[in-house]
Amino acid sequence: MGNTTSENKRVRHLHLRTSSDALQILKKINVDPYGIEAMLPKMAHCNLLLEGIKCNVANIIKQEMLSLGGDAAVSRSSVSCSVKETDVVIMGTAKQLQRFADKLSFQPLGLKAISMAIKQLLANIAKDILILKTCRREMVLGDRTHIMGILNVTPDSFSDGGMFNSPEGAVQYGIQMVEEGADIIDVGGESSRPGAELVTVQEEVARVIPVIKGLAGHVNVPISIDTTKAEVAQAAIECGSEIVNDIGSMRLDGDMAHVIKKSGAAVVLMHMRGTPRDMQTGDLSYTSLLGEIIEFLGNTIDHALTAGISEESIVIDPGIGFGKTGEDNLKILKNLSEFKVLGRPILIGVSRKAFIGKITGGTPLERTEGTAAAVTASIVNGANIVRVHDVKAMKKVVVVADAIIRA
């Protein structure tokens, strides 16, 4: 005979996105504070991927994780060392991984470096709130999603090229975007669409500086300059910009890092292979899509830190549509949370892009609904800033997505 209703016990699977979710559950149960401190690391299960590990090292990793109650998946050929290298998936709770990293910290064969990397990774993914410092303010990111409004003053951008015939019109539109909910205004004077031609420093300055000057006196949100040129960035900062959105990650102009460091401006470092002119030509394949992008961004962060730029002034952008296929873009959005390992705010730009059009059809101006879906997925998977054209519509998307995540 089956159980009576009174005897039934409800069993739930807890989907804990952050440590805050776990903390809320434990407090609801009224767990002792000391118990909460001990149990929180046990509630976060992590799967870590190590790529290209020598077999003898991989075998040590597996044995150490097994000894701690976790596990590690390696190639079946690694035990006999019949292959040179293997990828390793480490499986365990945050507490097990911390103990694992502690055990490796004094061992040879490169295990100390792995230990340090795991400790940094665990610290980074545990961050719920991040600070972004510009030369004029500090922004708190993580309590809600911020909106970066796109203000292109170019004749040839893929979606809104030629929209503004005068700086006055652009300034008024920038003010309108702030009124509609934009937290940042991103001013660009050179198209970065696939195949775009370069413009001179003089032409780019002539396009953006009047707009930045006009906005600086009328909006109380940060103004970002979307440029790869140090001279343009310098001129923009002097006129009121406080963020440099550099799709070239300071690689295309050797003076960019110096300008950012000297000014104290924040910088957005984006992944892109090549330049806009050639990024979508040739071989677009990746051996490890997410791994290569994360490694690239990690290296650019290191370059910025070496140049004297504050870590709290750095934002990362995986570069949707920049040297990627449509399928690549979807994989990045699906796995966006993996970029949290870098410990910096994540900016994502999906607005009206071609990969959306391939799914829904329509011109860039007809991709609002597809953009809304991509923006929602980005927020659910960890985006801190979304860069969009349609601020008024996307503001509603953002506040609903935020409300769901933080319910």
N, C-alpha and C positions, 0 to 999 in steps of 0.2 A: 504494500500500500504506500502511495506517495506521501511526501511531507505535507503537513497542513500549512496554510498560509502563514501562521504564526511561527512555524519552524523554518521557513525559507530565509535564507540569508542572501542579501544582495552582494554580488561580487562585481567590482568595476575595474576596468583597465584605466589607470591614471595616465593621461597624456600631459606630461610635464614639459613645457617648452623652455622654461627658465628656472633658475634656483628660487626665484620669487614665487613661482607656482608651487614648488615643493614646500617652501616656508609657510605659505598660506594654509596648505593642508595640515601640516604639523601643528600650527597654532590653533586651527579649528578643533583638532583632537585634544588640545590642551596638553601637549607634550612638555615635559620639563625643559627649561632653557638649555641645560647641559645636554639633555638628550637630543634636542634640536641640533646643537652644534656637532654632536657626534654622528647624527643620522643623515644630515643634509648631503654630505659627500657620497653616502651610500645610495642615495636616491637618483643620482645622475649617472646613467649608463652611457659609456662612450665607446665608439668604434673608431680607432685611429688607423690610418693607412700610412705605412712607411714604404717608400718605393726604392728599389734597387739596393737591397741589403745583402751583404755577403752571407753565404749560407751558414758559415760557422757562427756568425753573429745572430742570424735569424734563429738558429737552434737554441742559443743561449736565451734569447728573448722569450721563446716559447716555453722553455723550462721555468724561467723566472715567473712568468705570468701564471703558469699552472700551479706553482708553489704558493701563489697568493690567492688562488681561487678563481682567477680569470682564465683567459686562454689567448692563443695567437694562432692565426691561420697562416700557413706557409706552403710553398710548393711541395708536392709530394717527393720531388727530387732533391729537396734541400737536405734531408737527413743523410743521404749518401754523398752529398756535395757533388752530385753529377751535373749540376748547373752552377754557374759562377755566382749568380745573384737571384734573389726572389723578392717579390713584394710581400709585405707582412701586414696582416690586419690584426691589431691588438684589441681585445674585447674585455671590458671590465667596468667597474664603477669608478667614479672619480677618485674615491679613496684608494682603491686598488692600484690605479694608475699612478697616484701620487707616491704610494709606497714603492711601486715598481721603479719609478724615476729615482727615488732616494737610493734604492739598492744599486742602480746603475751608475750613480754619480761618481764613484771612485774606481770604476772598472776600465780596463784598456779596450782596444779594438774599436775605438770610436763610440763606445757606449756612453761615455761621459757627455759627448755632444748630443746624442739622442736623448739622454736624461734632461739636459738643459732645454732642448726643444719641446719636450713633452710638458715640462713644468711651465714654460712660457705659454704654450698652447692652452693648458688647463686654466691658467690665470686669465687669458684673453677671452675664452669662451664663457667665462663666468661673469664677465662685465655686462651689466644691464644698462648702466648709465655711462656715457662718454662725454668728455669736455672737448669742445672745439674752440681754440683761441685764434682770433684774428688780430690785426693790428689795432682794432678799435673796440673789441668786446670779447666776452666769453659766451659761448652758446652751449646749452645743455641738450644733449642728444640722447634719446632712448626713452624718455617719458612719453613722447609722441613722435609721429613722423613729420618731418619738415618738407616743405614744398619749395623747389627752386623753379621759378618762372623763367621761361626762355624768351629772350628779347634779341632776336637776330636783326641786325641792321646791315643786311647783305642783299645783293640782287639775285643770288643764285643758291640759297639754301634749299634743301630738298622739299620742304613743306611750306615755308613762309617767306621765301626769297622775294624781295621787292615789295614787301608789305608796307614799308615806311619810306615815303619820299622825302621826309624832312626829319631832322632831329626832334623837332617839337612834337611831331606825331608819335615818335618812339617814346619820348619822355612821358607823354600822356598815357600811353599804353602801359608803360612800366608802373606808373602810379595806379592805374586801374587794376593791374595784377595784384598789387599790394592790398588794395581795397577788397579784392576777391579772395585773399587768403595766402598770397605768396609770402614765404619767410625769407627768401633770398631772390634777387633778380640777377640773372646771368646774361650779360651783354656780350654779344659776339659780332665781330666785324669781318670774319673770314669763314666761308663755308667749309664744313668738314664732311660733306657728303662724299660717297665713293666717286673717285675720279676728279674731285675738285682741284682747280688750279690755285696755286699760291698767289697771294696779293702782296704788294710791297708794304713795308712798315709804314711808310707815309700814308698810303691809302687806308690801311687799317686804322691808324690813329685818327685820320680825318673822319672816319665813320663812327668810331666809338666814343671819342673824348667829349664831343658836344653832348651826347646822350648821358654819359656818366656825370658830367658837370650838372646837367639839368636835373638828374635824379637825386644827386647828393643833397640838394637842398630841400627836397620834397618828400623823401621816404625815410623811414627810421629802421629799415631792414638792411642787412649787408648787401652790397653790390659786388657781384663777381665779374671778373673779366675773363672771357673765354678766348684764350690765345696761347700760341706756342712761342711767341716772340718776347724776349726779355725787354726790349725797348717799349713795346706796346704795354706790357705789364707794368713797367715803371711809370709810364705816363698815366696809366689808369689809376694806379695806387695814389699818385700825387693828386689826382682829381677826386678821389673818394672811394675807389674800390678797396676792398679788404680781403678778397679771396681771388686767387688765380686758378682758374679751371683749365689745366694744361693737358690736352689729350695726348701730348707727346711725353708726358711724365718727366719734363725737364731734360729730355734727351736731344731735342731738335735745336736747342739753343744753349750753348755752353754757359751763357751768363745768367740763365733763368734762376738757378739755385741761389746765386749771389743776391739777385734782386729780391727774392722772397725772404732770404735770411735777413738781409739788411733792413727790410721794411717791417718784418714781423707779420706779414700777410699769411693767411692760411692758403693751402694749396691742395687741389684735387689731382691725384695721380691716377691716370687711367691706363689700362692695358690696350695696346694696339701694336700689331705687327706692321712695320713699314710706315707709310704715310697715307693720308686720305687719297692721294692720287693713285696709289698702287695696292692698298690694303686688301681689296677684294679680288685681286688678280692672282693667278698662279695657284700654288698648292695651299689650300686652307686647312689641311688636316693637322691634327694634333696627336701626339703619342698619348698624352694625358692632358685633356682639355683643362680641367680644373687645377690639376697639379702644376701645369706650366704657367697658367695665369697667376696662381697664388705665388709661385716662385718669382715670377717677374715683378709682381707688386711688392713682395718682400724685399727684393733687391733694390727697388726704387725707394722704398722706405729707408733702407740702410744708407743709400746714397744721400738722401735728404738729411738724415741724422748726421752723417759724416760732414755734410756741408754746413752744419750748425743750425738747421731748421728744427724747431721744437716738435717733438712727437705729437703734442696736443694741437698742432697746427696742420695736421695731415688728415686728409680724407682719401679713401680709395674708391675706384670705379672699375669694375671688370670689363667695361667697354663693349656693351651690347651693340652689335652691328659693325664693330671695327675689326676686320680681319677674322670674321666668324661666319659660319653658315647659319641658315635659319634654325637648323636642329641644334647647333651649338648654343645659340641664344636661348632656346627653350631649356636646355640642360643647365645653363648658368642660372636661370631664374628658379628652376626646380631645386637646385642645390646651393642657392645663394648663402644659406646659413654657414656653409663651409668657409666663407671668407671672414667669418668672425675670428678665425685663428690668428689673423693679423692684428687684432686688437684696436682697429681704427674704425671710425664711422664709414658706413657703406653708402655710396651714392649710386643710384641706378637711373639710366636714361633709356626708356622704352617708347617714349611718346611718338606715335604715328609712324613707327619705323617699318621698314620693308618686310621684316619677318611676320609682322601682324597682318600686313596686306596679303601675304602669300596664304594665310589661313582664312581670312575673312573676305578677301577681295576688296576692291575699292581704292580710290586715290588716298593720299595722305590725309586729306581733310575728312575722309569718310571712315577713319579708323578710330573714332572716339570710343566706341564700345570695346573694341579689342584692346585699346590702350588702357581702359579702365580695368579690364581683367588682368592685364599684365602688371599694372600698378598694384592691384590687390595681392597678386601672387608675390610680388616683390616685398611688400610690407609683411605679409605673413611669414616670409622666409628670411626676414632680418634687415631689410633696407631701412636706413635712418633718414635718407633724403631721396626724394623722387623728383626728377627733372622733367617738367611737362610744359606743353604749349597751352592747353586748355585749363587754366588755373581754376576758374569758377566751377567747372564740372568735376575736376579731379579733387578739389577740396572736399566735396561731398563724399567721393569715393574713399579718400584718406581717412576722414573722421569716422566713417562706418567701419572700415577695416581696423582702425585703431581701437574702436569700442569693442569689437569682437575679440581682438587679441587680449585686451586688458580686462575683459569681463571677469 
